[in-house]
Amino acid sequence: MSFNYQLAVVRRRYEHLAPLYSLFNIVFWLPAGIGAEAVKRLELRPGDRVLDVGCGTGRNLRSLVEAVGPTGQVFGIDCCESMLAKARALCDSQNWHNVRLWQEDAAEMLLPGRVDGVLFSLSYSVISRPCIALQRAWEHLRDGRHLVILDGKLADGVLGRLSRPFITCLSKATVLGDPDRRPWEDLGKLTPRIEMDQFNLGTYYICRGTRLEAPS
């Protein structure tokens, strides 16, 4: 059963979760290095500009900053100020001067120009109005570049059916993620070039959509 929450509900929940957020890597058995792998699939180059939608506490900022180099730019948006406070503290501690973070509803995002990559990392299953947020991000993506979504889902087959009640209840009680969202289908409405890999018995995935070059 799919579920969706209003932005205010998500914001309030993550205000409470911010101090403990890193613990959910263990609770939800997040594969080691999967965030860096998602960033790798953006195929960023030095000087690029990249958007992290639902950047949270900044778990992917290091990989993104390293990918675009000192001449590139990293933009991060999140609906929760407490999560962003942790991300800003990380940037200050690392002297990352090419990272710009701000609080915004992903479905209403406005960027200062186009970007060379978009990342949704453990955010697509949570954000309100995900299809609208995806469309807004896609509009800012340059032709020929990639949008990558890393998130969790139910395992395939019997394991998924058996674990559904537990995973659904745990998610509702904590991070509010919807394990039934299928962003690869949403991306398929925007581009025919979709790639997807699964991890941890199919409980996590990385899917990538490439924006095609405009006809000349």
Secondary structure as GFF3:
##gff-version 3
##sequence-region A 1 216
A	DSSP	alpha_helix	7	17	.	.	.	ID=ss1
A	DSSP	three_ten_helix	18	23	.	.	.	ID=ss2
A	DSSP	alpha_helix	24	27	.	.	.	ID=ss3
A	DSSP	alpha_helix	34	40	.	.	.	ID=ss4
A	DSSP	beta_strand	49	53	.	.	.	ID=ss5
A	DSSP	alpha_helix	61	68	.	.	.	ID=ss6
A	DSSP	beta_strand	73	78	.	.	.	ID=ss7
A	DSSP	alpha_helix	81	94	.	.	.	ID=ss8
A	DSSP	beta_strand	99	103	.	.	.	ID=ss9
A	DSSP	three_ten_helix	106	108	.	.	.	ID=ss10
A	DSSP	beta_strand	115	121	.	.	.	ID=ss11
A	DSSP	alpha_helix	130	139	.	.	.	ID=ss12
A	DSSP	beta_strand	141	152	.	.	.	ID=ss13
A	DSSP	alpha_helix	157	173	.	.	.	ID=ss14
A	DSSP	alpha_helix	183	188	.	.	.	ID=ss15
A	DSSP	beta_strand	194	199	.	.	.	ID=ss16
A	DSSP	beta_strand	204	210	.	.	.	ID=ss17
###
